Amino acid sequence: MKAVTRILIVLFFGLIILGTFMVFSASGTYSEMRFGEYYFLFKKHVVKVILSIGLMFLVSMIPVDYYKKFSKYFIMVILFSLILTLFGSKPVNGAARWLNLGLFSFQPSEVAKLALIIHFAVMFDKKGETIKDFKNGFVYLLFWTGAIAIAVLAQPNLSTAIIICLVSFTMMFIGGSKLKHLFGLASVGLIGFVIAMLSFTHARIRVMQYYEGLMGIKEPNVQVFQAKIGLGSGGVTGVGFGMSRQSNLFLPESYTDFIYSILGEELGFIGAIGLLFVYFVLFLLAIYIAKKSPTIYTQLLGFGISFHLLITTLINVGVVVGVVPTTGITLPFISYGGTSIFIYSASIGMLINIAQSMYVSKNKSSEIIEQK
């Protein structure tokens, strides 16, 4: 497991360093126009990167079993925070997603995804086969999934609510929930998605724009259109780092949700595919760690983290290439952001701790055998 841990750390640093360079390249023009300083957003991002690296190492030293004691309280606090955003948060682009605590602000919906993964792993570990019973097990999974998803949806944040439901559904399936319960949940979830899409104007507009662009009825929205131009103009090897034209205010949100387009433009097809390969290797490593871990709790925790990273990456890239409706989902470790980069870094720290604990346990077992 030592080799797996080393590779995991190398991939983490590779992604976060690449992200820092890409934010520097993609945010300069916007920073100068908006804040009067070319390096304004870049400097803020560097601070967050340094803190996230520290957080990753800190979390990697905390035994994952420690979270069992507080998972329920943690998810209750996060649910309360989500509710607070509806009353005490200043809307940005029509959505109240940030909670200001004075010294800093954070996005509870990002934390909620990790909190739910931890709590699900704890519940499956504690309840065992009881989780297959609807009244005594499955209903608790439904409650927490519904409570968190509805609170996130009310912000409104449809894309994050969908990710929460997808991660929860997948963990239920892996954890051994009955298929009839899962099919029922999927049916209700699909109906809920349609109702939410029709209820929120911004979601309805985005889905319609996606459909019309996909069918060739109209051109894709400005972001997707400019993102495709950026990806296409990169060619095989790219135009070179810092030479992006789309980041010069042609592509909105070029340093956040659509940073993959800037990466594809500057590093080309090779760079864009290479990044996806790194994410795939990271996913496989996380799955390997989860599969080799000895308890249901660590297995589901590792799998939940790996699936969250994978589905988030696929949705972000899918938006950029125009195969998924536009969302506000960032690219893990690469996009500019605060709460998201902290949560992804903490997730890597948890995977490292799971792998290290397995290595220590293996060594202790070997010592006991030798003594005998």
N, C-alpha and C positions, 0 to 999 in steps of 0.2 A: 504493500500500500504506500510505501515511501515514494516510489516512482510515480504513482498515480497522483499523490499530493503535490509533488514537484511540478508535474505537467499542468495540474489544475492552477497552481500559483502562477506559472509562466503564462498560461492562456489569459488569466485574469489581468496580469500586468500588461500583456500585449494588447488586449482589448482596450483597457483604460488609457494607456499611453496613446494608442491610435486615436481614440476618441478625443483626447486632449488636443492633438494636432489638427483633427478635423474641425473641432469647435473653433480653434484659432483661425483656420482658413475660412470657415463658413460664416463667422459672426462679425468679422472686422468692419465691413462696409456698413452693416446695420448698426453696429455699436457707434461708429463715427457719426452717422446720420441722426440717431436717436439720442445718444448720450454725449456726443461731442468728443469722444475718446475712442480710438481704434481698438484698444485692448481692454475696454471696460468689461464686456461679457467674458472674455477669455480669462481675465484675472479672477473673476468671481468663480468661474468653472474650476480653475486650478486649486483654489481654496477648498472647493467641494471634493475634488479628486483626492487631495491630501487627507482630508477628514475621512473620506470613504475608505481609503487604504488603511488608515488607523482603525476604523470600525471593523474592517474585514479581519485584521489580526486579532482585535479584541474578542470578537465573536468566535473566532477559531479556537480561542483558549477557554471558552465557557462550555462545559459539557452540555450536550444537547438534551440530556435527561433533566437538566435543571429547569427547562421550559415547561416540563410537565406540571410542575406545581402552580404555575401562574398563567397557563394558556387560557383558562376560562376568564380570569380577571383581565388579561390582556385584550382578549377579543371584545369583552364588554366595554372597556375603555375606548377601544377603537370605534365601536358602534356608537357610543356616546359622542365621540369626536365627529363622526360623520353627521350625526344629527345637529351638532353645534354649527357645522358649516352652513346649514340651511338658514340659520338665524344670525350668526355672528361673522359671516364671511362676506367680503366685498366681491360681488360677481365680476369675473373676467371673461370677456367674450360670451356673456350670457350665462355663464356657469359659475356656481359658488363651490369651488373645490379646495381652496386653501384655508387653513386655520392659522391665524396670526397669534402667536404667544408672546409677543413683545420682542424678545431677543432674537427670535427666529420664527419662521412660518414653515408649515409642512402640509403635505397633501395626504389626509387620512386614508383616501381610497387606495393609495399605493401601499401603505402599511397594512391595510385590511387584507390584501391578497396573501401576504406572508403570514399574518395572524391566523387566517382561516386555514392555511396549509398546516401550520403547527397544531391548531386545535383539532383538526380532522385526524391527524396522525395520532394524537393523544386519545381521542374517542375510540378509534378503531383498536388501539392497543388495550384500552381498558375494558371495552365491552365485548371484544372477541366475537364469538358466533352470535351473540345477542343482537349485533348490528343488523343481522338479516331479518330480525323481527321488526315489523313496521312500527308498532306502538312503543316498544321498549328500546329501539335502536335507531332505525332509519328516520323516524320523525325528528330526532334531534339534529341530524345532519340537514334535513330539510329546513328546520327552523333557522339555523345559523346561516345557511346559504341564502334563504329568502330574506332574512333581516338585513344582512350586509348588502346583498344585491339591490334590494329596494331602496335602502338608504343612499347607495351610490347613484342609483337611477334617478333619485329625486333631486340631485344636484343641478342639472342633469348630466350624467356621464354614462351614456349607453354602452360605449365600447368597453370601458372598464368593467361594467356590470356583466357584460357578455363573457369577458375573460374569467371573471370570478365564477360564473356558472359553469364554464367549460372545465376549469381546473377542478372545481368541486365534483362535477359529474365524473370526470376521469378518475379522481381519487376514490370515489364511491365504487366505480367499476373495478379498479385494481384491488380495492379493499375487500371485495367479495359481496357487495350488496346484490340483492336479487334482481334479475333482469326485468321482472314485471314492475318492480318499483322504479327502476331506472327508465324504462320506456314510458311509464306514467309521468315521471318528472320531465323527460324530454318533450313530451306532448304539451304539458303545461308551460314549459319554458318557451317553446316555439310560439304558442299562442300569446304569451306575455311579451315576447319580442315584437310580434306584429302590432300588438296594442301600443307598446312603447314607441315604436317607429311612427305610428299614426298620430300619437299624442304629442310628440315633441317635433316642433317645426323644423329645427336644425337637422334632426335625424332623418326626417322625411325628405328634406331637400337633398341631403347627401346621398341617400339611397337612390332617389330619382335621378340625380346627376350621374351616379355610377351606372345605373341601368341604361340611361340614354347614351352615355359615352361608350358603354360596352356594345350596345346594339348599333352604334354608328348614327343614331338619330341626331345627336349634337356632339360638339367637341367636349372632352372631359373638362372638369373645372380647372381653374387657373393653376392651382397647386400641382395637380396631377399632370396637366399638360406641360408645365415647365419642368417638372421632375423627369418626365420622359425625355424631354429635350436634353437635360443634363446627362442622363444615363446614356442616351444615344450618341451624344457628342464626345463621350469619353473614348470611344473606339475600343481597341484591344488593350492598349497600354496606358491610356489616359492622357490628359493634357498637361499633367504635372502638378505636383503639390503646390497649392496657393495660386493656381492659374485658373480657377473656376470662374466662369462668366455668370453662371446662374446665381452665385452667392452675392452678386452685385445688385441685389434687390429685385432681380427677375423672379426668383423663387421665394415666395413667402414661407416663413418658418424654416428656412434652409439650415439653421443650426440646431433645430430641435427634431420635430417629427419627420422632416424630409432630408435629414443629413445623409442618408444612404445615397440619395441622388448626387450630392456633391462628391461623396466618396467615389461613386461610379464614374463621374466626370473626370476627377483628378487622377484616379488610379486605374481607370479603365475596367474592362470586362474581367481581366485577371484579378484585379484588386477586389472587385465586387463579389466574384465567385469565391475568391480566397477567404474573404470575411465570412461568407456563409459556411464554408468548410470548417473554419475555426469554431463557429457556433455549433456545428454538428458534432465535432469532436468533443466540445464541452458538454453537450447533451449526452453523448455516449459515456463519457467519464462519470457524469452524475448518475446515470442509470447503472453503471458498473458498481459504483460505490453503494448505491441503494440496494442492488441485488445481493451484494456480498455482506451487507450489514446483518447482524444476528437477530434483531428484533423487528416486530411488525411496525413499531413506532418509528425507528430509524429508516426502515425500508420505505414507508409511505412518506416520511418527511423528505427523504432524498428524491423520491420519484416526483412528489409535488413540486419541489423546487426545480427539478430538471424540466418538467412539462411546462411550468410557468415561463421559464426562460425561452423554451422552444416556441410556444404558441405566441408569445409577445413578439419575438423576432420575426416569425412568419407573417403575422398580421402587419407589422410595420413595413416590411419589405413588400408585402402584397399591396399595400396602399400606394407605395411609391411607383410600382410597376403597373398599377391600375387594375389589378384583379380583385381588390377588396375595396369597399367604400371607404372614403376618407374618415379617419379617426384621429384621436389625440394621443395615440400610443407612441411612446418614445422607443428608440432602438437601444437595447441594453448595453450599458457601458460606453456607448458612442455619442448619443445625443446629449445636448446641454440639458442639465436638469439638476434638481436638488434631491428631493425625496426618493425619486426612482433610482438614482445611482447609489444612494445609501442602502436601499432595500436589496438591490442586486448584489452589492458588496457583502452585506450581512448574510445573504443566501450562500455565497461562495464560502464565507467563513464557516457556516454550518456544515457544508459538505466536507470541508477540510477537517473539521472536528470529528465528524462521523468516521472519516477515513483514518485519522490518527488514533482514535479510540479503538478501532478494529486492530490496528497494528500493535498497540500496547497490549490488548487482550490476547493476541496471538503469541506475543513474546512471553507473557505471563504463563500461558498454557504450556508453552515449550519448556519453560523453566521448571514447572511442576512435574512434567513428564520426566525430565532429566533427573530431578531429585529423587523420584521414585525408582 
